[in-house]
Structure formats: structure tokens, C-alpha cells
Amino acid sequence: MAARERQPSVDIEALVRDTNDLRPTNDFSDAVMAAIGKTSAEDVLARAQRATDSIAPTDDFVTAVMQSMGQGSARAESGWQSGVTRFSRFALMGAAAAAALCLWLSSRAETSFDAAILEGVASIEVDE
């Protein structure tokens, strides 16, 4: 009941005061570094292996997964290859048509531009 009656600002002020300096002390840093130095990567891996020894898959599970992977990859490869071959014909024809259209438009634009420039040059020559 007393905790409810206290003002929240008092709690916040106490928290600010108590956490004003959170820098680690030298003793803490030395203890952390000593703990890190004692544990090597091999020890960590060995401990993880011991902890997970009881979690081994059964032979039936391994066989089922390998069969599923073999069938899945065969289906995916055949579908991918046939899909690309079928689609590539249409894509190639579309790309060729787009390239021909771009060449035609470029030629027409260049011809129009050249004609306009020549008219301008001719009018300048006539004026002189």
C-alpha cells in the first residue's frame, strides 16, 4: 500500500541517482576477461555437443528427408528448364521487335532533325 502512495517522480529520481554512474569497475572487467579467457571455442563446442547428444534423428527420418530432397530437386530442375526454354522464345521475339522499333524511331527522329538543321542553315545562307 505504501508503494502505491509514493509519487512516481520520487521513484524516477531515485533511479536516476542510483544509475548515474554505470561504468564497470576494474574488478568487474578483470573478472569478465578471466571468464572469457578460461573458455575456449573447443570447450564451448564440446559442451554443446554433450548437451545435444540425445537429440539425434532416427534413421527413418533421415531416409525420408533425403528421399524428399531428391524428388523435390528433380521436379524443380525440370520445371525450371522447361519454363525457361518455353518463355525464352517469346522473350527473344519481343526483344527483337523492340530493338527494331527503336531503330526505326531513331532513324525517323534523326532524319527530321537533319532536315530542320539544313533548313536553318539554308535560310541563314540566303539572308547573307
C-alpha positions in Angstrom: 0.0 0.0 0.0 2.8 2.4 0.8 4.4 1.8 -2.6 1.2 3.0 -4.3 1.0 6.1 -2.2 4.6 7.2 -3.2 4.9 9.6 -6.1 6.3 8.2 -9.4 8.7 11.2 -9.6 10.3 10.0 -6.4 11.0 6.6 -7.9 12.3 8.1 -11.1 14.6 10.4 -9.1 15.9 7.5 -7.1 16.5 5.5 -10.3 18.4 8.4 -11.9 20.5 8.9 -8.8 21.4 5.2 -8.5 22.2 4.7 -12.2 24.1 7.9 -12.8 27.4 6.1 -13.0 27.2 2.7 -14.7 30.8 2.4 -15.7 32.2 -1.0 -14.9 34.8 -1.2 -12.2 38.2 -2.7 -12.8 37.3 -5.7 -10.7 34.3 -6.4 -12.9 36.2 -6.0 -16.1 39.0 -8.3 -14.8 36.5 -11.0 -13.8 34.8 -10.9 -17.2 38.1 -11.2 -19.1 39.2 -14.0 -16.9 36.0 -15.9 -17.5 36.4 -15.4 -21.3 40.0 -16.5 -21.2 39.1 -19.7 -19.4 36.6 -20.8 -22.0 37.9 -21.8 -25.4 35.9 -22.4 -28.6 36.6 -26.1 -28.4 35.2 -26.2 -24.9 32.0 -24.4 -25.9 31.5 -26.7 -28.9 32.2 -29.8 -26.8 29.7 -28.6 -24.2 27.1 -28.0 -26.9 27.7 -31.4 -28.4 27.3 -33.1 -25.0 24.1 -31.2 -24.4 22.6 -32.2 -27.7 23.7 -35.8 -27.9 20.2 -37.0 -27.0 18.6 -35.1 -29.9 19.6 -37.4 -32.8 17.3 -38.1 -35.7 16.1 -41.6 -36.3 17.2 -43.5 -39.5 13.7 -43.4 -40.9 13.7 -39.6 -40.6 17.0 -39.2 -42.4 15.9 -41.5 -45.2 12.5 -39.7 -45.6 14.2 -36.3 -45.7 16.8 -37.5 -48.3 14.1 -39.0 -50.5 12.1 -35.9 -50.3 15.0 -33.7 -51.2 15.9 -35.9 -54.2 12.4 -35.8 -55.6 11.9 -32.1 -54.9 15.2 -31.1 -56.6 14.4 -33.2 -59.7 11.0 -31.6 -60.1 12.3 -28.1 -59.6 15.1 -28.5 -62.1 12.9 -30.0 -64.9 10.2 -27.3 -64.3 12.8 -24.5 -64.3 14.5 -25.7 -67.5 11.3 -26.3 -69.5 9.8 -23.0 -68.3 12.9 -21.0 -69.3 13.0 -22.7 -72.7 9.4 -22.0 -73.4 9.5 -18.4 -72.2 12.8 -17.6 -73.8 11.4 -17.9 -77.3 8.7 -15.3 -76.7 11.1 -13.1 -74.8 13.6 -13.2 -77.6 11.0 -12.3 -80.2 9.7 -9.4 -78.0 13.3 -8.1 -77.5 13.9 -8.3 -81.3 10.7 -6.4 -82.1 11.5 -3.7 -79.5 15.0 -3.3 -80.9 13.6 -3.0 -84.5 11.1 -0.4 -83.3 13.8 1.6 -81.6 16.0 1.6 -84.7 13.1 2.8 -86.8 12.2 5.6 -84.4 15.8 6.7 -84.1 16.2 6.8 -87.9 13.0 8.9 -88.3 14.0 11.3 -85.5 17.5 11.7 -86.9 16.1 12.4 -90.4 13.6 15.0 -89.1 16.4 16.7 -87.0 18.8 16.8 -90.0 16.1 18.3 -92.2 15.4 21.0 -89.6 19.0 21.9 -89.3 19.5 22.0 -93.1 16.5 24.4 -93.4 18.0 26.6 -90.8 21.4 26.7 -92.5 19.8 27.3 -95.9 17.8 30.3 -94.5 21.0 31.8 -92.9 22.8 31.4 -96.2 20.0 33.1 -98.2 20.0 36.0 -95.7 23.7 36.6 -96.2 
